[in-house]
Amino acid sequence: MTLGASVGGFRLGDMLIQLATFLILLILLKKYAWGPLMNMMQKREEYVAGEIDAAEKSRKEAETAAKEAQAQLLQVKQEAQKMIEDAKNAGVKQEQDIIETARKEAERIKLQAQAEIQNEKELAIQALQSQVASLSVLIASKVIEKEISEQDQEKLINEYIKEVGEER
């Protein structure tokens, strides 16, 4: 068999040249096309993996931020509720203080009025006693002028004034 011989209609020399050309082409493709293509694919794979990692990190950060925001919202709600309760308690205490102050003032006014009434009563009793004493003296003096001596008259008046003072 020679290089120009044919095997089933194919020439062996052409086949060897084509095979050598194909192998050279494969080597060139591997060196210049397959390597850069694989590098590009590797870079693309790394880029996609990085994007996935960044997306996962962003998702986790978003979840953390959402949890923090929810915790802060809960804390703000609790603080607002506490402020409302404090305001209610302050209102109730202020109401109680106002009622207590009004009650004390009413008691003071009542005691003052009772004291004034007592003073007026005593003044009226004194005035009445002095009028009764004057009238008694006048009546007694007229009755006694006719019947009793001046000494007996004074004794009766003093006894009468003493009795009126004890009744008071």
Secondary structure, 3 states (H helix, E strand, C coil): CCCCCEECCEEHHHHHHHHHHHHHHHHHHHHHHHHHHHHHHHHHHHHHHHHHHHHHHHHHHHHHHHHHHHHHHHHHHHHHHHHHHHHHHHHHHHHHHHHHHHHHHHHHHHHHHHHHHHHHHHHHHHHHHHHHHHHHHHHHHHHHHHHCCHHHHHHHHHHHHHHHHHHC
